[in-house]
Amino acid sequence: MSFHALVVDDNQDILDDVKDRLESIGHSCDCASCQERARELLEQHRYSYILLDLEIPVKYGRKSRIQTGQNLLSEIRKIKGYESIPVIVMTSHGKDSPQLAVEVMRCNGANDYVIKPFVEDGHTLEKAIMDVLRTTGRAHPAAKKLTGRQLSPEPPRKFEVGEVVFYTSHVELCGVKICGDDSSITRRILDVLRKKKSNGKYERYCGDKLAEIVDCDSGQTGIATCIMGFRTLVYNALYSEAQIECDRLKDIIPNDRKYGYSLSEKIIVRNGDVRQLSANVPQNVRQSPGDVRQSKQENDDWNDRQRWILQELEKGTPLQNKHVRDKFKVCDKTAQRDLAALRMRGLVDFTGSSRTGVWRLR
C-alpha cells in the first residue's frame, strides 16, 4: 500500500502542482474542488492524510469562503475513523495573517499549515507532509478504499507495548488520537487510571469508585458502558490508522473482577506537554525549590490566571475551579482548561472527589 491523500482546493493550478509534488514522493491523491465533493470522497475512501485549502465553495461554481473550509475540517473530525487523521491546511493567508492558520490548528484540529504559493526550501509542502506523518505515528500507510477488494493487504502488527501520551487537548496511543480533553468522562477516567501505586503498578478502581471520582451520574453502569465504547474506539483507531491489532479486553483497560479497572501493564504513560523548566541547567546540578518555583511562574507559556494559580499554590492555598472562576470572572470551562494545562505539564495534581477535591502543587 502507498499513502493516499485527499486534496481539497478550488484552484486547478494548485491541484496540478500538489499532484506533481505528491507523485514525486510516491504518494497518490484524490482531488475535490468544493465541500460537497470532499464529503462524497470521504464516504467512499479511507485516506492517509488530508491537504485542505480553507477558502473553498460549498458547491462547485459558488463563492469561496474561509468559513467553508473551517466547517469542513470540523466535520472531518466528527467522522468515525477520521477523528485524528493528519490534516494540513494550505492557505495563501499565511503570509500576511499567519495567526489565522494557527487559530485553525488550535480550534479546529489541523496538524500543520503551509503557505501558497508553495516554497521550494525550508517548510515545503513535502516536508510538512512527512513531518506530520512521522509525528503522528503513521510511518506505515493505512489508506484504503472502503469498497472493493484490497490488493496485497499488509497483516496488522500485534499490540505488544504502547505509549499513551497525555496532552492538554487530547490523548494519543502509539501516535493515534484516542481521546479529547478533560471535558469528557473518558478523559477523566484515563486521568484517574494513569496514577501508579508505590510498587510501580497502576491503581485499580471498581466501577462505583470510578463513578464517584469522575462524577458519572449513572454509576458503575455508566462507567462500564463508557469503557466498553472506549475499548472499541481504540481497537478501530489502532487497526485503521496504525495497522496495530490489540485485544480489546486485555491490552488497554482490563477489568479484574476482584479489584476493578486499571491500565494494562503494556501501557507506558507520558506527559506530552511537559517541558524542561530550566534547559540550561546541567543534569548533574540540582535546582533549589526557589529556582524551580521561579521557573514555573516565569514561564512565558502561562497566562495571568495560571501564574496566579501557581503563586497561590506555592503559598499552600488549596484551590478549586470556582476560585479561578470568581477571581478572573471567567466561565468554569476556562478555569478547568487552565488547571488541566498545568496538570498536563506535571506541575499540579487534583486530589479528592470531583465535588470537594482541591488542586495542589505536585
C-alpha positions as CSV (number, residue, x, y, z in Angstrom):
1,M,0.0,0.0,0.0
2,S,1.1,3.6,-0.6
3,F,0.0,6.8,1.0
4,H,-3.2,8.1,-0.5
5,A,-4.3,11.7,0.2
6,L,-7.4,13.8,-0.2
7,V,-6.6,17.3,-1.6
8,V,-9.3,20.0,-1.3
9,D,-8.7,23.2,-3.3
10,D,-10.8,25.2,-5.9
11,N,-7.7,26.3,-7.8
12,Q,-6.9,23.8,-10.6
13,D,-3.3,25.1,-10.9
14,I,-2.8,24.4,-7.2
15,L,-4.3,20.9,-7.6
16,D,-1.9,20.1,-10.5
17,D,1.0,21.4,-8.5
18,V,0.1,19.3,-5.5
19,K,-0.4,16.2,-7.6
20,D,3.1,16.5,-9.1
21,R,4.6,17.0,-5.6
22,L,2.8,14.0,-4.2
23,E,3.8,11.8,-7.1
24,S,7.4,12.8,-6.6
25,I,7.4,11.4,-3.1
26,G,5.5,8.2,-4.1
27,H,2.0,9.3,-2.9
28,S,-1.3,9.3,-4.7
29,C,-4.3,11.5,-4.2
30,D,-8.0,12.3,-5.0
31,C,-9.0,15.9,-5.6
32,A,-12.0,17.9,-4.6
33,S,-12.8,21.5,-5.5
34,C,-15.7,22.1,-3.1
35,Q,-17.1,20.9,0.2
36,E,-19.8,18.8,-1.4
37,R,-17.3,16.8,-3.4
38,A,-15.0,16.4,-0.5
39,R,-17.8,14.8,1.5
40,E,-18.6,12.4,-1.2
41,L,-14.9,11.2,-1.4
42,L,-14.7,10.9,2.4
43,E,-17.6,8.5,2.3
44,Q,-16.1,6.4,-0.5
45,H,-12.4,6.2,0.6
46,R,-10.1,5.9,3.5
47,Y,-7.2,8.4,3.3
48,S,-3.8,8.6,4.9
49,Y,-3.9,12.4,5.3
50,I,-5.8,15.5,4.0
51,L,-4.5,18.7,2.4
52,L,-7.2,21.4,2.8
53,D,-7.5,24.8,1.4
54,L,-9.5,27.0,3.8
55,E,-11.1,29.2,1.2
56,I,-13.4,26.8,-0.8
57,P,-17.0,26.9,-2.0
58,V,-19.8,24.7,-0.6
59,K,-20.6,23.6,-4.2
60,Y,-18.8,23.9,-7.5
61,G,-19.3,27.3,-9.0
62,R,-20.4,29.1,-5.9
63,K,-18.4,31.7,-3.9
64,S,-15.4,30.6,-1.9
65,R,-15.4,31.4,1.8
66,I,-12.8,30.7,4.5
67,Q,-15.5,29.6,6.9
68,T,-16.5,26.8,4.5
69,G,-13.0,25.2,4.8
70,Q,-13.2,25.5,8.6
71,N,-16.6,23.9,8.6
72,L,-15.3,21.0,6.5
73,L,-12.4,20.5,8.9
74,S,-14.8,20.4,11.9
75,E,-16.9,17.8,10.0
76,I,-13.9,15.7,9.2
77,R,-13.0,15.5,12.9
78,K,-16.5,14.1,13.7
79,I,-16.4,11.3,11.1
80,K,-15.8,7.9,12.5
81,G,-12.2,6.8,11.6
82,Y,-11.1,10.4,10.8
83,E,-11.1,11.8,14.3
84,S,-7.3,12.0,14.3
85,I,-6.3,11.8,10.6
86,P,-3.5,14.3,9.8
87,V,-4.8,17.5,8.2
88,I,-2.5,20.1,6.7
89,V,-4.1,23.5,5.9
90,M,-3.0,25.1,2.7
91,T,-3.5,28.9,2.8
92,S,-2.5,32.0,0.9
93,H,-3.4,33.9,4.1
94,G,-0.4,32.6,6.0
95,K,1.9,35.3,4.7
96,D,0.0,38.4,5.9
97,S,-2.1,36.7,8.6
98,P,-0.4,33.5,10.0
99,Q,-2.5,33.7,13.1
100,L,-5.5,32.6,11.0
101,A,-3.8,29.3,10.2
102,V,-2.6,28.9,13.8
103,E,-6.1,29.6,15.1
104,V,-7.5,26.9,12.8
105,M,-4.9,24.5,14.1
106,R,-5.8,25.2,17.7
107,C,-9.6,25.3,17.4
108,N,-10.4,23.0,14.5
109,G,-7.7,20.4,14.9
110,A,-5.4,20.9,11.9
111,N,-1.9,19.4,12.4
112,D,0.1,21.9,10.4
113,Y,-0.2,24.6,7.7
114,V,1.7,25.6,4.5
115,I,1.7,28.8,2.6
116,K,0.6,29.1,-1.0
117,P,2.4,29.5,-3.4
118,F,4.5,26.7,-2.1
119,V,8.1,27.4,-1.2
120,E,10.9,25.3,-2.6
121,D,13.1,25.2,0.5
122,G,12.5,25.3,4.3
123,H,9.0,24.4,5.3
124,T,7.9,22.9,1.9
125,L,4.7,21.0,1.3
126,E,6.6,17.7,1.0
127,K,8.4,18.3,4.3
128,A,5.2,19.3,6.1
129,I,3.6,16.0,4.9
130,M,6.5,13.8,6.0
131,D,6.8,15.6,9.4
132,V,3.1,15.2,10.2
133,L,3.1,11.5,9.2
134,R,6.1,10.9,11.4
135,T,5.0,12.9,14.4
136,T,1.5,11.3,14.3
137,G,3.0,7.8,14.2
138,R,1.8,7.0,10.7
139,A,5.1,5.8,9.2
140,H,3.2,2.9,7.6
141,P,0.3,3.9,5.3
142,A,-3.1,2.9,6.2
143,A,-5.2,4.3,3.4
144,K,-7.7,2.1,1.6
145,K,-10.9,2.2,-0.3
146,L,-14.0,1.3,1.8
147,T,-15.4,-0.8,-1.0
148,G,-13.9,-3.4,-3.3
149,R,-11.2,-5.9,-2.6
150,Q,-7.9,-4.5,-1.2
151,L,-4.8,-5.7,-3.1
152,S,-1.9,-7.1,-1.2
153,P,-3.0,-6.2,2.3
154,E,-0.4,-5.9,5.0
155,P,-1.2,-8.0,8.1
156,P,-1.6,-5.9,11.2
157,R,1.0,-6.0,13.9
158,K,0.1,-7.4,17.3
159,F,0.0,-4.9,20.1
160,E,2.9,-5.6,22.4
161,V,3.6,-2.3,24.2
162,G,2.2,1.2,23.7
163,E,3.0,4.7,24.9
164,V,0.0,6.7,26.0
165,V,0.8,10.4,25.8
166,F,-1.4,12.9,27.7
167,Y,-1.7,16.4,26.1
168,T,-3.9,19.2,27.3
169,S,-6.1,18.9,24.3
170,H,-6.1,15.1,23.7
171,V,-4.6,11.7,24.4
172,E,-2.6,9.6,22.0
173,L,-1.7,5.9,21.9
174,C,1.0,4.8,19.5
175,G,0.7,8.2,17.8
176,V,-3.1,7.8,17.3
177,K,-5.6,10.1,18.9
178,I,-7.8,8.1,21.2
179,C,-9.4,10.8,23.4
180,G,-10.1,14.5,23.7
181,D,-9.7,17.0,26.5
182,D,-10.8,16.5,30.1
183,S,-14.4,17.7,29.5
184,S,-15.3,14.1,28.6
185,I,-15.8,11.3,31.1
186,T,-13.4,9.1,29.2
187,R,-10.6,11.6,29.7
188,R,-11.4,11.9,33.4
189,I,-11.3,8.1,33.7
190,L,-7.9,7.9,32.0
191,D,-6.6,10.7,34.2
192,V,-7.5,8.6,37.2
193,L,-6.2,5.3,35.9
194,R,-2.8,6.7,34.9
195,K,-1.8,7.0,38.6
196,K,0.6,4.4,40.0
197,K,1.0,2.8,43.4
198,S,4.2,2.9,45.3
199,N,5.2,-0.5,43.8
200,G,5.0,1.0,40.3
201,K,1.8,-0.8,39.3
202,Y,-1.3,1.1,38.1
203,E,-4.0,1.8,40.6
204,R,-7.2,-0.3,40.3
205,Y,-10.7,1.0,40.9
206,C,-14.1,-0.6,41.0
207,G,-16.9,0.8,38.8
208,D,-18.6,2.6,41.8
209,K,-15.4,4.2,43.0
210,L,-14.5,5.4,39.5
211,A,-18.0,6.8,39.0
212,E,-17.7,8.8,42.3
213,I,-14.3,10.2,41.3
214,V,-15.1,11.3,37.8
215,D,-18.6,12.4,38.7
216,C,-20.5,9.9,36.5
217,D,-24.2,10.2,37.4
218,S,-25.1,6.7,36.0
219,G,-22.7,5.0,38.4
220,Q,-20.8,1.8,37.6
221,T,-23.2,1.0,34.7
222,G,-22.2,4.3,33.1
223,I,-18.5,3.6,33.7
224,A,-18.8,0.1,32.2
225,T,-20.6,1.5,29.1
226,C,-18.0,4.2,28.7
227,I,-15.0,1.9,28.9
228,M,-16.6,-0.6,26.6
229,G,-17.1,2.0,24.0
230,F,-13.6,3.4,24.5
231,R,-12.1,-0.1,24.0
232,T,-13.9,-0.4,20.7
233,L,-12.8,3.1,19.6
234,V,-9.2,2.3,20.4
235,Y,-9.3,-1.0,18.7
236,N,-10.7,0.5,15.5
237,A,-8.4,3.5,15.6
238,L,-5.2,1.5,16.0
239,Y,-6.2,-1.0,13.4
240,S,-7.2,1.5,10.7
241,E,-4.6,4.2,11.4
242,A,-1.5,2.3,12.6
243,Q,-2.1,-1.3,11.4
244,I,-2.0,-2.5,15.0
245,E,-4.3,-5.1,16.4
246,C,-5.0,-5.1,20.1
247,D,-7.0,-7.3,22.5
248,R,-10.0,-5.1,23.4
249,L,-10.5,-6.6,26.8
250,K,-6.8,-7.0,28.0
251,D,-4.5,-4.6,26.2
252,I,-5.9,-1.2,27.2
253,I,-8.2,-1.2,30.3
254,P,-8.6,-4.7,31.7
255,N,-11.1,-5.3,34.4
256,D,-10.1,-7.6,37.2
257,R,-13.4,-8.7,38.6
258,K,-11.9,-8.8,42.1
259,Y,-10.0,-5.5,42.1
260,G,-11.6,-3.5,39.3
261,Y,-10.3,-1.4,36.3
262,S,-6.7,-0.4,35.6
263,L,-4.4,0.4,32.7
264,S,-2.8,-2.6,31.1
265,E,0.8,-3.4,32.1
266,K,1.6,-3.0,28.3
267,I,0.8,0.7,28.6
268,I,3.6,3.4,29.3
269,V,2.3,6.8,30.3
270,R,4.0,10.1,29.4
271,N,3.1,13.8,29.7
272,G,3.2,15.2,26.2
273,D,3.1,18.9,27.3
274,V,5.9,18.7,29.8
275,R,8.9,20.9,29.1
276,Q,12.2,21.2,30.9
277,L,11.8,24.0,33.4
278,S,15.5,25.1,33.0
279,A,17.1,23.7,29.9
280,N,20.4,25.4,30.6
281,V,21.0,23.8,34.0
282,P,23.4,20.8,33.7
283,Q,21.9,17.4,34.5
284,N,24.3,16.9,37.5
285,V,23.3,20.3,39.1
286,R,20.3,20.1,41.3
287,Q,18.0,23.1,41.2
288,S,16.7,24.5,44.5
289,P,13.0,24.7,45.2
290,G,13.2,28.5,44.8
291,D,14.7,28.1,41.3
292,V,12.0,25.7,40.3
293,R,9.3,28.0,41.6
294,Q,10.7,30.9,39.7
295,S,10.9,28.8,36.5
296,K,7.3,27.8,36.9
297,Q,5.9,31.2,37.5
298,E,8.1,33.0,34.8
299,N,7.3,30.5,32.0
300,D,6.2,32.6,29.1
301,D,3.5,30.0,28.2
302,W,1.4,30.7,31.3
303,N,-1.4,33.2,31.1
304,D,-2.2,35.6,34.0
305,R,-4.6,33.1,35.5
306,Q,-2.1,30.3,35.5
307,R,0.6,32.4,37.1
308,W,-1.8,33.4,39.8
309,I,-2.7,29.7,40.4
310,L,0.9,28.8,40.8
311,Q,1.6,31.7,43.1
312,E,-1.4,30.7,45.3
313,L,-0.5,27.1,45.4
314,E,3.1,28.0,46.3
315,K,1.6,29.7,49.4
316,G,0.0,26.4,50.4
317,T,-3.5,27.6,49.4
318,P,-5.6,24.7,48.1
319,L,-7.7,25.8,45.1
320,Q,-10.8,24.7,43.3
321,N,-12.1,25.7,39.9
322,K,-14.5,28.2,41.4
323,H,-11.7,30.2,42.9
324,V,-10.2,30.8,39.5
325,R,-13.6,31.5,38.0
326,D,-14.5,34.0,40.7
327,K,-11.1,35.7,40.7
328,F,-11.0,36.4,37.0
329,K,-14.7,36.4,36.1
330,V,-14.3,33.5,33.6
331,C,-16.5,30.5,32.9
332,D,-15.9,27.2,34.6
333,K,-14.7,25.6,31.4
334,T,-11.9,28.2,31.0
335,A,-10.8,27.7,34.6
336,Q,-10.8,23.9,34.1
337,R,-8.7,24.3,30.9
338,D,-6.1,26.4,32.7
339,L,-5.7,23.9,35.5
340,A,-5.7,20.9,33.2
341,A,-2.8,22.5,31.2
342,L,-0.8,22.9,34.4
343,R,-1.5,19.3,35.3
344,M,-0.5,18.0,31.9
345,R,2.8,19.8,32.4
346,G,3.4,17.9,35.7
347,L,3.0,20.9,37.9
348,V,-0.2,20.4,39.8
349,D,-2.4,17.5,40.9
350,F,-6.1,17.2,41.8
351,T,-6.9,15.3,45.0
352,G,-10.2,14.2,46.3
353,S,-13.7,13.8,44.7
354,S,-14.9,15.9,41.8
355,R,-17.1,17.9,44.0
356,T,-15.0,18.6,47.1
357,G,-11.4,17.9,45.8
358,V,-8.7,20.6,45.5
359,W,-5.7,21.4,43.4
360,R,-2.2,21.3,44.9
361,L,1.4,21.5,43.7
362,R,2.8,18.2,42.6
